[in-house]
Amino acid sequence: NLSCGKSNKIDIASIPKILEAMRDVMLRTHPFLPSSVSSTSTTNIAEEARLKAATCIKNLSNADANDAALLSTPGLVEALGHTAFLSCSKSKGATTCTTN
């Protein structure tokens, strides 16, 4: 995971398109899924991608120098809230991603 490496965190967060792509994946507005994937597979892939994107942002947030870049990315905080809302429910509880 590139976003875990100390030297990578600031480099990755300094590229707005990466942060915007992570936001779009969490909101399912990024066109990353092939049309040939079945609906069940699409849902599972989208859910995994959403949690991976949230984990990436969480890792980037561990570097204090990234605060401004993360907070100034339009819709990123809302996308994290959206991801937490979708991945936590009374029936399945919090996921590892939303509690780390």
N, C-alpha and C positions, 0 to 999 in steps of 0.2 A: 504494500500500500504506500504509494508515493507521498501521500499527505501525512504520514507518520514521521518521516525523516525530518530532523530538526532543520537541516539546511534547505529542505524543499518547501517547508511551510510558507515562508515569506515569498519565495519565488512564485509559488502557485497562486497565492492570494493576491499577488500584484497584477494578475491578468484578469481583467474584468470579465472577459468572455467565458472563462472557466467558472467563475462564481455565478454568472448568469445561467450557464448551462446546468449547473447543480440545482439552482433555483427552479429552472424549467423542468428538470427531471422530477423533482419533488412535487411539482404541481401537475405533472403529466401533460405538459404543454410542449415538451421537446419531442420532435418526430424521430425517435430512435428505434422504433419497433418495425420490423419488416411486416408487410401486409399478409405474408403467407403463414404467420403464426396463428394457431387456433386461439379462441377467446380465453379459454382456461389458461393456456400457456402465456398469453399476453398479460393477463392479470397477475400471474405469478412473477413474470419477468419484470413487470412494471413495479410491483411491490418490492422486489429485491433491489431494483435500481433506485427506488425512492429511499430505501434504508441505507444503501451504499452512499448515496449523495449526502444524506444527513450525517452519516459517519464521517465523510470527508470534510464537511463544514465544521463538525465538532472537532476533528483533529486540527484543522487550520486555526480554530479559535484558541487553541492552547498556546499560541504565540501571541503575546501581548501586542506586538508590532502590527498584527493583522486586524486589530479592533476596528480601525477607521475603514479599511477596505470592506470588511464584512458588513458593518453597520450601514455603510453608504451604498451598498448594492440594493437597488430598488426591489422590494418584495422578498428579500432573502429571509428576513426574520419571520415574516408572515408564512413563507413556505415551510420553515421549520415547525411553526405552530400547526400548520396544516398536516404535516407529516406525523407529528406527535398525536394529533387528534385521530388520524386514520389508523395509526398503529396501536393505539391503546383503546381498549374497550373493557366494559365490565366482564364480558365473557372470557376474553383472552389475556387481560391485564397488560401491563407495560412490557415492551420488548427490550432486549438488551440495548438496542440502538437508542431508544428514547430515555433510558435511565443512565447511560454513560455520559 
